[in-house]
Amino acid sequence: MSAEEGRLRDEIVPSPVTESEVVFDGVIWDVRREAFDLEGERLVREIIDHPGAVAVLALDAQDQVVLIRQYRHPISSHEWEIPAGLLDVTGEDPLRAAQRELAEEADLVAEHWAVLLDYFSSPGGMNEALRIYLARGLSPVPEAERHEREGEEAHLVKRSAALDEIVEAILAGDLHNSTLVIAALAGQRMRDGGWTSLRPADIPWPQHPGRRGIGFAATGPPS
C-alpha cells in the first residue's frame, strides 16, 4: 500500500522560506509577504499572520449548548457563536486560553474538558489554527469575579439551545459562524457515537504553525 493509500491525514512538510517581510502591521494581525521554494520552484505569497484561536462547545446539565450573540462588523451582522478568542497572550497554554474565554464571555467555568477537533480557517491565505474544546460540568463564575467586557463583547447576548436544534438551524441556512457550524456538526456526530472520539484536553497541538516556529521571523523582503 502506498503512502497515498494509507491513513488519511494531513502531513506537515514546511517548504524552505527564503525571504519574509511584514507588509502590513495591523491592530490584531499582520500581513506578510514570503518567498519559498516548492519542489524547485520559487513562489511568493501574501499571508495573514494570525496568532490562532480557541473555542468552546459548552454543554450544560440539560445538554444544551451555551451560545453568545456578538456583532461582527465585517459582515454587519449579529452572529450566534460559541465562546472563542485569540491566542494573543504570550506563552498562554491553549487549554488555559479556552478556560479564560469561557469565563470572560459566558461567565462560566467547567469541570470536564476535552479536545473536540482542530482545524485551519483558511489555509490558502492565512495561518490561523483553531482548537475547539468540549466543556461539561458547568458552573457560574461568582458575580464579583466576572470579567468586565469591552468593545463588541460589552453587548454580548447569551442563550442556550439544544445541539440538534443548532444543527437544524445550520442546515436551514439560519446560522453561519464557521466555528459554530464545525463544532455543532462534529459535536452531534461525537455525541451520537458516545463521545468516544474525544481527545485529552492537554494533547499536543503540533499543527499550529506558531507552535512550530513558523511564520514569525522576517528575513528580508522578497524581490
Summary of the structure (lengths in Angstrom):
residues: 223
radius of gyration: 19.2
end to end distance: 42.6
largest distance: 60.4
contacts: 603
relative contact order: 0.20
helix: 25%
strand: 38%
